[in-house]
């Protein structure tokens, strides 16, 4: 199993960690027009409390490596949940439940941005942002 937290930060963040009290269902999306094409990715996840940060991939479909899934998506989530006040969101289990992509309009950037969207939605669900 990939240790995404260690790969993303290289060390544990100091400060006030925030936890998740109950399971939260979130869909991270990216669907933006970028000049002659769109940038598209959609991933449904379940976030729940856990003793450490782990990712469980329940996606059975083979996603082409060129899209960078699931790594780019998880790094996008971490960009949001590990930075900002009042502290990082830690000790969570993220279960990847569903993924949608397009052979023309999906890209590694689309999955990163969908991950950031999921991270923002998680912070909002926890009352950490407006």
Beta strands, then each sheet from edge to edge (+ up, - down):
strand 1: 24-34
strand 2: 37-49
strand 3: 54-57
strand 4: 92-100
sheet 1: 1+ 2- 4+ 3+
end
